[in-house]
Amino acid sequence: VFIFFYPIFRFINPKRNKMHRERKIFSSLLAVERKIISIFAFVLGNPGAFLRVSFVKNLETVKSSRYSMNKVESALQRTTDTKALVIGVGTLPRTAEMFNELFPGCRAVVVADTNTWRVAGGEVHRILADAGIGQDEPHVFADPKLYAEWSFVEELDGVLAATDAVPVAVGSGVINDLTKLCSHHNGRRYMVVGTAASMDGYTAYGASITKDGNKQTFDCPAPLGMVLDPSISAAAPARMSASGYADLIAKIPAGADWMLSDAVGSELMDDFAFGLVQDGLKEALSDPAGVHAGNVEKVEQLAEGLLLSGFAMQATQSSRPASGAEHQFSHLWDMEHLKYNGASVSHGFKVGIGTLASTAFLEMLLDAPVEQLDIERCVAAWKSWDETERDIRAIFNDDPEFVARGLKETRDKYVDREGLRDQLTRLKKAWPELRERIRRQIIPFDEVRRRLELVGAPYEPEQIGVSRTRFREAFGKIPYMRSRYTVIDTAFRCGWMEEWLDRLFGKGGVWEVGSPAPGSGEPARSAAAPVPGA
């Protein structure tokens, strides 16, 4: 019905009333379409399709959201795990309705920590009870040092092994990841009630857990359903929203990295997933001060952007839509057990500093003479795999864990000299148009830094415990950290790494080694600004 009539209505619409009438027509037709799909889904016994329709139609953010309901609905059609989403102020009571639709006839067990139990867990427990849903005793982690670590996985595994109840996670990153993995261990799905807009992992496949001292990603499905009240998220500690904001702004350079990867033929673009993350992203990032102040509307936009990033990763079964070079810095520091003032640094804060690093390289790439690139010189200087393997062992000081990862990840993206010639030829041919796309994509370095400061996130490497010398050394390790092609791989292949690092960390550079961090009376330099005297 929609496909047949919509073009006709567009054609007959007077322009002055176009937006208003199209919105009414679209809403009416979509309502009819939902009823039809619901009936067919019920008849065909496809509960997934039925749930997608029945829950997204009640999305509470439709009126104010910059992300259209149609976009979220399209995302849920492509996701492999999550089938229902309710987001909006006052939506906590919808938890019982969603539970009954997703897990009819099942018992529930609320999983929370002492903080999330206080802000929402107790209320969720009451709402489920009032709806007549049978429940086990809630499991509330009492350890004040709770984090996503294996001992807590074992604790929750023990709880779930003794019951067939469906977990209802109430919390953010730690609670969600613990519940996600333990639900998978015990052969069942779960749902989550989010309490903070702190990361994009709510709706992403996999859980990040520290085991044997190493942070690892374990395969496990995302939640079957999710409820999030942005007024609760806005009241969370400001650092949590700041971490989420830093994680979201990282999608800007990640998008540029994907453009580069697509151009050289390394990892082709998925237009749907790219648009799911990028459309509306800059608007969601437009008011960092509002996010810091706990403005509910701004935190809601932040949460939506993070959730859509998770959906894009589900749709592609890859983190490519939401992750580029900036995340590789975080992976490196995870493996190095980075701490600041004795405490682990949040994922978002590490990624925020990585975003500055990635943006700095993207700005220098825009100023680089790609059109005059001497491809044959680059090919002649390209090292064989045996030479590359020796470099990996040297740069990681023969550390078994780092060397094993470096060899595997680098091998997966390594190309021989003919492959390098092909990649650089593609880059050079695509560059005139690609350069303008990247220019439109990125947010300037100084503006990224200003926004991180406004939202309350670290904006200098020292603020997460990384010295400038250590930061420079990290750049040299990034080409070996992940098989994913990024702007740093472009600089590496073109032979520009040392020159660019000298500009960043040398005399007059934005991270000049030995100089005080900006904020002590010295304004920040642009990352792409020429070094005086160079």
C-alpha positions as CSV (number, residue, x, y, z in Angstrom):
1,V,0.0,0.0,0.0
2,F,2.7,2.4,1.0
3,I,4.9,1.7,-2.0
4,F,2.0,2.1,-4.5
5,F,0.3,5.3,-3.1
6,Y,3.2,7.3,-1.6
7,P,4.6,8.6,-5.0
8,I,1.1,9.7,-6.0
9,F,0.6,11.6,-2.8
10,R,4.0,13.3,-3.3
11,F,3.1,14.3,-6.8
12,I,-0.3,15.9,-5.9
13,N,0.9,17.7,-2.8
14,P,1.1,21.5,-3.0
15,K,4.6,22.5,-2.0
16,R,3.5,24.9,0.7
17,N,1.9,22.0,2.6
18,K,4.3,19.3,1.5
19,M,6.0,18.5,4.8
20,H,2.9,18.6,6.9
21,R,0.8,16.5,4.5
22,E,3.6,14.0,3.8
23,R,4.1,13.5,7.5
24,K,0.3,12.8,8.0
25,I,0.2,10.5,5.0
26,F,3.3,8.6,6.0
27,S,2.0,8.1,9.6
28,S,-1.4,6.9,8.4
29,L,0.0,4.5,5.9
30,L,2.7,3.2,8.3
31,A,0.0,2.5,10.9
32,V,-1.9,0.5,8.2
33,E,1.3,-1.3,7.2
34,R,2.0,-2.2,10.8
35,K,-1.4,-3.8,11.3
36,I,-0.9,-5.8,8.1
37,I,2.6,-7.0,9.1
38,S,1.4,-7.8,12.6
39,I,-1.4,-10.0,11.2
40,F,0.9,-11.8,8.7
41,A,3.6,-12.2,11.4
42,F,1.1,-13.8,13.8
43,V,-0.2,-16.1,11.1
44,L,3.2,-17.1,9.9
45,G,4.4,-17.7,13.5
46,N,7.2,-15.1,13.2
47,P,7.3,-13.4,16.7
48,G,10.4,-11.4,15.8
49,A,8.6,-9.5,13.0
50,F,5.6,-9.0,15.3
51,L,7.7,-7.5,18.1
52,R,9.6,-5.2,15.8
53,V,6.3,-3.7,14.7
54,S,4.5,-3.7,18.0
55,F,7.2,-2.0,20.1
56,V,8.7,0.5,17.7
57,K,5.3,2.0,16.9
58,N,5.1,3.1,20.6
59,L,8.5,4.7,20.6
60,E,8.2,7.7,23.0
61,T,10.8,9.8,21.4
62,V,9.1,10.2,18.0
63,K,7.9,13.7,18.4
64,S,11.2,15.3,19.6
65,S,13.8,12.9,18.2
66,R,16.2,14.0,15.4
67,Y,16.4,10.4,14.4
68,S,13.1,9.4,12.7
69,M,11.0,6.5,13.8
70,N,11.4,5.1,10.4
71,K,15.2,5.0,10.9
72,V,14.9,3.1,14.1
73,E,12.3,0.7,12.6
74,S,14.6,0.1,9.7
75,A,17.4,-0.6,12.1
76,L,15.4,-3.2,13.9
77,Q,14.6,-4.9,10.7
78,R,18.3,-5.5,10.1
79,T,19.4,-6.3,13.6
80,T,20.2,-9.9,14.4
81,D,19.6,-9.8,18.2
82,T,17.5,-6.9,19.4
83,K,13.8,-7.0,18.5
84,A,12.3,-4.3,20.7
85,L,13.2,-0.8,21.9
86,V,11.4,1.7,24.0
87,I,13.1,5.0,24.8
88,G,11.6,8.1,26.3
89,V,10.8,10.0,29.5
90,G,8.5,8.0,31.8
91,T,8.9,4.7,29.9
92,L,10.0,2.5,32.8
93,P,6.5,1.1,33.3
94,R,6.7,-0.3,29.8
95,T,9.3,-2.8,31.1
96,A,6.6,-5.3,32.1
97,E,4.8,-5.0,28.8
98,M,8.0,-5.7,26.9
99,F,8.9,-8.6,29.2
100,N,5.5,-10.3,28.6
101,E,5.8,-9.8,24.8
102,L,9.4,-11.1,24.6
103,F,9.3,-13.8,27.3
104,P,5.7,-14.9,27.7
105,G,5.1,-17.1,30.7
106,C,8.7,-16.8,32.0
107,R,9.9,-15.7,35.4
108,A,12.3,-12.7,35.8
109,V,15.3,-11.9,37.9
110,V,16.5,-8.3,38.2
111,V,20.3,-7.9,38.0
112,A,21.7,-4.6,39.3
113,D,24.4,-3.0,41.5
114,T,23.7,-1.0,44.6
115,N,23.6,2.3,42.7
116,T,21.4,1.1,39.8
117,W,19.1,-0.7,42.2
118,R,18.5,2.6,43.9
119,V,17.9,4.7,40.8
120,A,15.8,2.2,38.8
121,G,16.2,-1.5,39.9
122,G,13.8,-1.4,42.8
123,E,11.2,0.3,40.6
124,V,11.6,-2.2,37.8
125,H,11.2,-5.0,40.4
126,R,8.0,-3.5,41.6
127,I,6.6,-2.9,38.1
128,L,7.2,-6.5,37.2
129,A,5.5,-7.7,40.4
130,D,2.5,-5.4,39.8
131,A,2.1,-6.9,36.4
132,G,1.9,-10.4,37.9
133,I,5.3,-11.5,36.5
134,G,6.9,-14.2,38.8
135,Q,10.4,-13.2,40.0
136,D,13.4,-14.7,41.7
137,E,15.1,-12.7,44.4
138,P,17.0,-9.8,42.6
139,H,20.7,-10.2,42.3
140,V,22.3,-6.9,43.5
141,F,26.1,-6.8,43.2
142,A,27.3,-5.3,46.5
143,D,31.0,-4.9,45.8
144,P,31.8,-1.2,45.6
145,K,34.7,-2.1,43.2
146,L,32.4,-3.9,40.8
147,Y,33.7,-4.0,37.2
148,A,33.4,-6.2,34.2
149,E,35.8,-8.9,35.5
150,W,35.7,-12.7,35.4
151,S,35.1,-13.2,39.1
152,F,31.8,-11.3,38.8
153,V,31.0,-13.4,35.7
154,E,31.4,-16.5,37.9
155,E,29.2,-15.0,40.6
156,L,26.3,-14.2,38.2
157,D,26.8,-17.5,36.4
158,G,26.2,-19.3,39.7
159,V,23.0,-17.3,40.2
160,L,21.6,-18.0,36.7
161,A,22.6,-21.7,36.8
162,A,20.2,-22.3,39.7
163,T,17.1,-20.9,37.9
164,D,15.4,-20.7,34.6
165,A,14.4,-17.0,35.2
166,V,15.1,-14.5,32.4
167,P,17.6,-11.8,33.5
168,V,16.5,-8.1,33.4
169,A,19.7,-6.1,33.6
170,V,19.3,-2.7,35.2
171,G,22.4,-0.6,34.7
172,S,24.9,0.5,32.1
173,G,28.1,-0.9,30.7
174,V,29.3,-3.2,33.5
175,I,25.9,-4.6,34.4
176,N,24.9,-5.0,30.8
177,D,28.1,-6.8,29.8
178,L,28.1,-9.1,32.8
179,T,24.4,-10.0,32.2
180,K,24.9,-10.4,28.4
181,L,27.7,-12.9,28.8
182,C,26.2,-14.8,31.7
183,S,22.8,-15.1,29.9
184,H,24.6,-16.6,27.0
185,H,26.5,-19.0,29.2
186,N,23.2,-20.2,30.6
187,G,21.5,-20.6,27.3
188,R,18.9,-17.8,27.5
189,R,18.3,-14.3,26.3
190,Y,17.8,-11.2,28.4
191,M,16.6,-7.6,28.3
192,V,18.1,-4.5,29.7
193,V,16.9,-1.3,31.3
194,G,19.6,1.3,30.7
195,T,20.5,3.9,33.4
196,A,23.2,5.9,31.7
197,A,24.2,7.1,28.2
198,S,27.7,6.0,28.8
199,M,28.7,3.8,25.8
200,D,27.4,2.1,22.6
201,G,27.6,-1.4,24.0
202,Y,24.0,-1.8,25.1
203,T,22.8,-3.0,21.7
204,A,26.2,-4.3,20.4
205,Y,27.1,-7.9,20.0
206,G,29.7,-9.2,22.4
207,A,30.8,-8.3,26.0
208,S,34.1,-6.7,27.1
209,I,35.3,-8.6,30.2
210,T,38.7,-8.7,31.9
211,K,39.9,-12.2,32.3
212,D,43.4,-13.2,33.6
213,G,44.3,-9.6,33.7
214,N,43.5,-9.0,30.0
215,K,40.4,-7.2,28.7
216,Q,38.8,-9.5,26.1
217,T,35.7,-9.4,23.9
218,F,33.5,-12.5,24.4
219,D,31.0,-13.5,21.7
220,C,27.4,-13.3,23.0
221,P,24.1,-11.8,21.6
222,A,22.9,-8.3,22.4
223,P,19.7,-8.0,24.5
224,L,16.4,-9.1,23.0
225,G,14.8,-5.9,24.2
226,M,15.7,-2.5,25.8
227,V,14.0,0.2,27.7
228,L,15.7,3.5,28.4
229,D,14.4,6.6,30.2
230,P,16.6,9.6,29.4
231,S,15.6,11.4,32.5
232,I,17.2,8.7,34.5
233,S,20.3,8.8,32.3
234,A,20.5,12.6,32.6
235,A,20.6,12.3,36.4
236,A,23.5,9.8,36.3
237,P,27.0,11.1,37.3
238,A,28.2,13.6,34.7
239,R,31.3,11.6,33.9
240,M,29.1,8.8,32.5
241,S,27.4,11.0,30.0
242,A,30.8,12.5,29.2
243,S,32.2,9.1,28.5
244,G,29.2,8.3,26.2
245,Y,29.7,11.6,24.4
246,A,33.4,10.8,23.8
247,D,32.4,7.4,22.5
248,L,29.9,9.0,20.2
249,I,32.2,11.7,18.8
250,A,34.6,8.9,17.9
251,K,32.1,7.8,15.2
252,I,33.1,10.9,13.2
253,P,36.7,9.9,12.4
254,A,35.6,6.3,12.3
255,G,33.3,7.2,9.4
256,A,36.3,8.8,7.6
257,D,38.4,5.7,8.2
258,W,35.7,3.6,6.6
259,M,35.7,5.9,3.6
260,L,39.4,5.4,3.2
261,S,39.1,1.6,3.7
262,D,36.4,1.5,1.0
263,A,38.4,3.6,-1.4
264,V,41.5,1.3,-1.3
265,G,39.3,-1.9,-1.4
266,S,40.1,-3.1,2.1
267,E,36.7,-3.1,3.7
268,L,33.8,-2.1,1.5
269,M,31.1,0.4,2.7
270,D,27.7,-0.8,3.9
271,D,25.6,2.3,3.0
272,F,22.8,1.3,5.4
273,A,25.0,0.8,8.4
274,F,27.1,3.9,7.6
275,G,23.9,6.1,7.4
276,L,22.5,4.5,10.5
277,V,25.5,5.8,12.5
278,Q,26.3,9.0,10.7
279,D,22.9,10.6,9.7
280,G,22.0,13.0,12.5
281,L,25.3,12.3,14.4
282,K,26.6,15.9,14.3
283,E,23.3,17.2,15.6
284,A,23.4,14.7,18.5
285,L,26.9,16.0,19.3
286,S,26.0,19.7,18.9
287,D,25.5,20.6,22.6
288,P,28.2,19.1,24.8
289,A,27.6,21.7,27.5
290,G,23.9,20.6,27.6
291,V,24.9,17.0,28.0
292,H,27.2,17.9,30.9
293,A,24.5,19.9,32.5
294,G,22.1,16.9,32.4
295,N,19.7,18.4,29.9
296,V,17.2,15.5,29.3
297,E,16.7,16.2,25.6
298,K,20.4,16.4,24.9
299,V,21.1,13.2,26.8
300,E,18.3,11.6,24.9
301,Q,19.9,12.5,21.6
302,L,23.2,11.1,22.9
303,A,21.6,7.9,23.9
304,E,19.8,7.4,20.6
305,G,23.1,7.9,18.7
306,L,24.8,5.3,20.9
307,L,22.0,2.8,20.5
308,L,21.9,3.3,16.7
309,S,25.6,2.6,16.6
310,G,25.0,-0.7,18.4
311,F,22.3,-1.5,15.9
312,A,24.6,-0.8,13.0
313,M,27.2,-3.2,14.5
314,Q,24.5,-5.9,14.8
315,A,23.4,-5.4,11.2
316,T,26.9,-5.9,9.9
317,Q,28.1,-8.3,12.5
318,S,31.1,-6.0,12.8
319,S,32.3,-3.0,14.8
320,R,33.4,-1.3,11.5
321,P,30.5,1.1,11.4
322,A,31.4,2.6,14.8
323,S,35.1,2.0,15.2
324,G,38.3,3.2,13.5
325,A,41.8,4.2,14.5
326,E,40.6,6.0,17.7
327,H,39.4,2.7,19.1
328,Q,42.8,1.0,18.4
329,F,44.4,3.4,20.9
330,S,41.9,2.2,23.5
331,H,42.6,-1.4,22.6
332,L,46.3,-0.8,23.1
333,W,45.9,0.9,26.4
334,D,43.6,-1.9,27.6
335,M,46.3,-4.4,26.9
336,E,48.8,-2.1,28.7
337,H,46.5,-2.0,31.7
338,L,46.3,1.8,31.6
339,K,45.4,3.4,35.0
340,Y,45.1,7.0,36.1
341,N,45.5,7.8,39.8
342,G,45.2,4.1,40.5
343,A,41.9,3.6,38.7
344,S,41.1,2.1,35.3
345,V,40.2,4.7,32.6
346,S,36.7,4.4,31.1
347,H,36.4,3.2,27.5
348,G,34.9,6.5,26.3
349,F,37.7,8.6,27.8
350,K,40.4,6.5,26.1
351,V,38.5,6.6,22.8
352,G,38.1,10.4,23.2
353,I,41.9,10.9,23.3
354,G,42.2,8.4,20.4
355,T,39.6,10.6,18.5
356,L,42.0,13.6,18.8
357,A,44.8,11.4,17.5
358,S,42.8,10.2,14.6
359,T,41.4,13.6,13.7
360,A,45.0,15.1,13.8
361,F,46.1,12.5,11.2
362,L,43.0,13.1,9.1
363,E,43.6,16.8,9.0
364,M,47.2,16.2,7.9
365,L,46.0,13.8,5.2
366,L,43.8,16.5,3.8
367,D,46.8,18.7,3.5
368,A,49.0,16.0,2.0
369,P,50.0,15.9,-1.7
370,V,48.2,12.7,-2.4
371,E,47.8,13.6,-6.1
372,Q,51.6,13.7,-6.4
373,L,52.2,10.6,-4.4
374,D,55.1,8.6,-5.9
375,I,53.6,5.1,-5.8
376,E,56.6,3.3,-7.1
377,R,58.8,4.8,-4.3
378,C,56.3,3.6,-1.7
379,V,56.2,0.1,-3.3
380,A,60.0,-0.1,-3.3
381,A,60.2,0.9,0.4
382,W,57.5,-1.6,1.4
383,K,58.8,-4.4,3.6
384,S,58.3,-8.1,3.1
385,W,56.3,-10.1,5.6
386,D,59.4,-11.5,7.1
387,E,60.7,-8.0,7.7
388,T,57.4,-6.9,9.0
389,E,57.3,-9.8,11.5
390,R,60.7,-8.8,12.8
391,D,59.4,-5.2,13.2
392,I,56.4,-6.4,15.2
393,R,58.6,-8.4,17.6
394,A,60.9,-5.4,18.1
395,I,58.2,-2.8,18.6
396,F,56.5,-5.0,21.2
397,N,59.8,-6.0,22.9
398,D,59.0,-9.7,22.2
399,D,56.1,-9.6,24.7
400,P,54.2,-12.9,23.9
401,E,50.7,-11.4,24.2
402,F,51.4,-8.3,22.1
403,V,53.5,-10.2,19.5
404,A,50.7,-12.8,19.0
405,R,48.1,-10.2,18.5
406,G,50.3,-8.1,16.3
407,L,51.2,-11.0,14.0
408,K,47.6,-12.1,13.6
409,E,46.0,-8.7,13.1
410,T,48.8,-7.5,10.8
411,R,48.8,-10.6,8.7
412,D,45.1,-10.3,8.1
413,K,45.5,-6.9,6.4
414,Y,49.0,-7.2,5.0
415,V,49.4,-6.8,1.3
416,D,52.5,-7.6,-0.8
417,R,54.1,-5.0,-3.1
418,E,51.6,-5.6,-5.8
419,G,48.7,-5.3,-3.4
420,L,50.2,-2.0,-2.1
421,R,50.5,-0.7,-5.6
422,D,46.8,-1.5,-6.2
423,Q,45.7,0.2,-2.9
424,L,47.7,3.4,-3.5
425,T,46.6,3.6,-7.1
426,R,42.9,3.3,-5.9
427,L,43.6,6.0,-3.3
428,K,45.2,8.4,-5.8
429,K,42.4,7.9,-8.3
430,A,39.6,8.5,-5.7
431,W,41.4,11.3,-3.9
432,P,39.8,14.4,-5.5
433,E,36.3,13.3,-4.6
434,L,37.3,11.4,-1.4
435,R,39.2,14.4,0.0
436,E,36.0,16.6,-0.1
437,R,33.9,13.8,1.5
438,I,36.4,13.5,4.3
439,R,36.6,17.2,4.8
440,R,32.8,17.3,5.1
441,Q,32.8,14.3,7.5
442,I,35.3,15.4,10.1
443,I,35.0,17.9,12.9
444,P,38.1,20.1,13.2
445,F,40.7,19.1,15.8
446,D,40.4,22.3,17.8
447,E,36.6,21.9,17.9
448,V,36.8,18.2,19.0
449,R,39.1,19.3,21.8
450,R,36.8,22.1,22.8
451,R,33.7,19.9,22.9
452,L,35.5,17.2,25.0
453,E,36.4,19.9,27.5
454,L,32.9,21.2,27.6
455,V,31.3,17.8,28.2
456,G,33.7,17.1,31.0
457,A,35.8,14.5,29.2
458,P,39.7,14.4,29.1
459,Y,41.1,16.4,26.3
460,E,44.8,15.9,26.9
461,P,46.6,12.5,27.1
462,E,48.0,13.4,30.5
463,Q,44.5,13.5,31.8
464,I,44.2,9.7,31.4
465,G,47.7,9.0,32.5
466,V,49.5,8.9,29.1
467,S,52.6,11.0,28.8
468,R,53.3,12.7,25.5
469,T,56.3,10.4,24.9
470,R,54.1,7.3,25.5
471,F,51.4,8.8,23.3
472,R,53.9,9.2,20.4
473,E,55.1,5.6,20.9
474,A,51.4,4.4,20.7
475,F,51.1,5.8,17.2
476,G,54.0,3.5,16.1
477,K,52.2,0.4,17.5
478,I,48.7,1.2,16.0
479,P,49.4,-0.2,12.5
480,Y,49.9,-3.6,14.2
481,M,47.0,-3.6,16.6
482,R,44.1,-4.4,14.4
483,S,43.4,-5.8,10.9
484,R,41.1,-2.8,10.3
485,Y,42.4,-0.2,7.7
486,T,42.5,3.4,9.0
487,V,44.1,6.8,8.3
488,I,47.2,5.6,10.2
489,D,47.6,2.7,7.7
490,T,47.4,5.3,4.9
491,A,50.2,7.3,6.5
492,F,52.2,4.2,7.1
493,R,51.8,2.9,3.5
494,C,52.7,6.3,2.1
495,G,55.8,6.8,4.2
496,W,54.5,9.8,6.1
497,M,54.4,8.5,9.7
498,E,57.6,10.0,11.1
499,E,57.1,13.4,9.4
500,W,53.6,13.7,10.8
501,L,54.6,12.5,14.2
502,D,57.4,15.2,14.2
503,R,54.7,17.8,13.4
504,L,52.5,16.6,16.3
505,F,55.2,16.0,19.0
506,G,58.1,18.1,17.8
507,K,58.9,21.8,18.5
508,G,55.7,23.8,18.3
509,G,53.5,20.7,17.8
510,V,50.1,20.3,19.4
511,W,51.6,17.7,21.8
512,E,55.1,19.0,21.9
513,V,57.1,16.6,24.1
514,G,58.3,18.4,27.2
515,S,55.9,21.4,27.0
516,P,53.0,21.9,29.5
517,A,49.5,20.9,28.5
518,P,47.3,23.7,27.2
519,G,45.3,25.3,30.0
520,S,48.3,26.7,31.8
521,G,48.1,30.0,29.8
522,E,49.2,28.5,26.4
523,P,46.4,28.1,23.8
524,A,46.1,24.8,22.0
525,R,47.7,24.7,18.5
526,S,45.8,23.2,15.6
527,A,46.9,19.7,14.9
528,A,47.5,20.5,11.2
529,A,49.2,23.8,11.8
530,P,52.7,24.0,10.3
531,V,55.6,23.8,12.7
532,P,57.4,27.2,12.9
533,G,60.6,27.0,10.9
534,A,59.8,23.7,9.3
